[in-house]
Amino acid sequence: MPNVSDELEELRRENARLRRLLKLTAQEASPARGTQTTWFDRAPGPVDGTSSSRTKVAFNAAMFGARRDAYAVRWSNALSGAAGWLPAVEGGWRKRTKAADQQHPH
């Protein structure tokens, strides 16, 4: 069994290697401001297009219930009749935008 300190150091080296490959700045590689870790009493389970509305709502509540920086947006396609919900942040998701510069709901 690997030593925890050795494994941690190996993971740090791998993260640094991946950041270099992706050409990420330290700010781009850092966690988003306001992000909260989610703890589940039990895993929310798999959800797909055939899942019931109740299952989908429970899944999204488990995933985003504690988030104050994300909310749901309804979408629909008039041509196909398809509709659903997507996670969003106020001001939209934008590449290369600092988290501090994005507008967040209060």
Buried (B, 14 or more C-beta within 10 A) or exposed (E): EEEEEEEEEEEEEEEEEEBEEEEEEEEEEEEEEBEEEEEEEEEBEEBEEEBEEEBBBBBBEBBBEEBEBBBEEEEEEEEEEEEEEEEBBEEEEEEEEEBEEBEBEE
